[in-house]
Amino acid sequence: MGSAEPTRPAGGAAADGNDAEARRQLAVCNICNYCNGLCAVFDAAERRARLAPGDLDLLANLCHQCRSCLYDCQYAPPHAFDVNLPRALARQRWASYRAYAWPSALAVLFAGGGRWFPGLALGITVAFTAAVLLAVPSSVLFSAQVGEGAFYRIIPWWLMVAGAGLGFGWAILAIGMGVRRFWRTTAPAMAVSAPPAAAAATATLEVLTLTNQRGGGPGCADIDHRPSRLRRRFHHALFYGFLLCFAATLAASGYHHLLGRAAPYPLLSLPVLLGMLGGLGMVAGTVGLLWLAHREDPAPTDPDSRGADRALLWLLLAVAVTGLALLALRETAAMGLLLAVHLGTVLALFVLAPYGKLVHGAYRAAALMRDALERRGR
C-alpha cells in the first residue's frame, strides 16, 4: 500500500451509521467534562474536538470498557440526551476492526457481530483432529507414548513447526497490516513532536498495567454501578497467563535446538513450569471474565458483538484446558487424541486471531501509543 491508500478504508465504521451517534455523545462529553478523570478517552476527545472518523476509531480503541462513565453520567438514560458512551464506543470499536481488516475481503468475518467465529473455530479444530485420526494408525494414536520425542511419534516435529509457523505468521501479518491502516488513519491533523522512546515506554506501561481499566481509581463497574477490580484482575490473569504460555514455547524451542532434547519435558523443567502456570492463569482469567459477562449489566455493552467476545473466551479456555489435560495425561493412551485436539484449538486461535475480538489488544496498544505521543508532544 503506497501513497494512494485512502485515508480511511472503505466500508468501515462510517458505513454502519454508528459514527454519527458516537460523535453526538462525545460532543456532549466535551461540553460537560465531568468524567475527565476517569480514563484517557475524555482528554483525548478534547484534543481531537473535530471528531473525524479516524478520531472516533482512536477514541473507541482507547476505551477499555470500564463502564464507569455511564454510571457517573448525569445525561445517561433515561435523560433525553441518552448518553451511553461505553455502548457507542463498543459499536465503533467493533466497526473499526472490520474497517481495517486485512485482507479487506475477509472483513466479512466481522459481519453480524462475528457470528461466524464460533463455527469456524470449531470447524478448524475438528478438521485438524480428524486429519490426525485419519493419518495416524490407531495402534500408535491410542497407545501410551513415553519418553523424549513421544509427541513426534503422533505428529512429526516438522509438521508441528510448519503449522505453528504458518498460523502464527499469518496472524502477525494480518494484524500488523490492519494496525498499519489504523495508525495512518488516526494520525492527528497537526504534527506532534514527542520522543518516540518515551512515548513507547509510557504506552507499554499502560498496556502491562491496564491503567485505563481503573475506572478513575476505585475500579471498573463490572456488574452494575458499584466499582470493583475484578475485571482488571481477570484480564491480568488471562494476559499474563498467555504470555507465560508463549514463554514456555520459547523455552521448549531452546531445549530442542540448544540442548538437543525433544519434548515432552520433565515436570520440573522450565517449559513445563511456565506452561502450567500460564495455563492456570488463562483458565482463571477466562472463567472469571465469562462469569462477569454472565452477570454484567448489558446496558453498556454492544449486544451485536457480545457473542464474539464470549466465543473468544471459550476458545482461549479450550486452548488452556486441553493443554493442561495433555500435560496431566501425556503418559497415557489419551495423549495422542489430546495432542491433536490441543493443537487444533491453537491453530484455530492463530488463524482466526485477525478476525475476532483478539485484535483488540493490538489496536488498543496502537491507540495508547498514539495517545502517549500526543500527550508528550503537547
Steps between C-alpha positions, in 0.01 A plus 500: 500500500658821389405865508179425311355322802176670613505692823237258630425152365165494324204330662621538858354655808362793304299264286279364779368836622630466854764772457234773503364375833850467652582853381179638653567343838866605507395857419286496814793358698736768371261768623430336836857389597370327815669165418842633401675331791368152426720397205701628204204512261359834612828692497574356154151597381565862599824498300314364198185711519444470122409132560572379149448127429867431577465689829199289594690179428789615718271589790304176466816290522637716779190410703559200730127444564525576872140634476550748784402799285152359440418476870657840577323677213214740579386474136476119490161339421225576578623859447396645166867528391518119522879486552628144522859548390631150583244344265559756224877453518463120513304512175752738345784277615352187342431691178864615496619139508302438184616825343871425539493122449759361260448372242184705455310207348512320836344796682170320442596273791421793732149530357209430730707548812741224400234230485729290281776478763371213720419275204831567327698438820319172559536405134877554496544305823286209380663494155851490647403228748333297225811529282714360782252217557516407132876540460628329817445125547271431793759264646729801538244770573323313780797340671714653773803684364765585757849647506666768288341547159168346604299784350680468168398136466147634464568816296844551342706787638533668159122496454445659842753771425361566152141522624584723794730720291247550221208558737688739729667673205164558333357647821793740541488606133125558485479679835810705417353619171174592673683696768700674227176620341367606840821691580490698175132582532519616861791740443420842652426790267795695645853361527595372844859520617581264786782258586382165357696298755343681796152467348558129432607448862185676624273302268666170592453569871133582439456176305669288766312658791164565331510850642181606325303216654519658844177693450660814636644318800247276678467257208266405216124481524522125445143398571309822575580848630713364788873514417728201539838382373382157385503571125848642515631204703339242271643679196843495664471127575406425138757735346796392711391138481510524122845661515625221728376240251683683223812508719459123552502451123819705468662304783404173333660623177818572695496150653451349154752702299764589761489198729397240245212377716164408346162556665331405726713636782514411871243650736753732665653622174467866402265444201260290708499732801440807283230323301324372812496842666392663175221250443366544852512877458308476172237276659455738795479802269259354246269345759496827693422708195230257386347523848502879482351490149216282633423734791582841351255777424445477121428873469864612442575218254448459126239223472607420143857406595448342842489156341841551339646614833383182671601278207861617532498433873370147442769438238774625733357282777505200265866567416592519869293201618615268222860604563473424872323172428777405258757573770315291758433200271803508273620156609163333441322367192297825488808707409471464121140619477558779752803618304294518181215691667736740676696582185171539313378764747835681481485498119144639511614777737787602271304485173200692634690748720484782240122458460368488856512681832867410551604785268390748766836456673697621198271793424484602864880497524521716187239740641694530826819569306329772294352651817837495676663677204231769504517552876878532497500717188254761622 
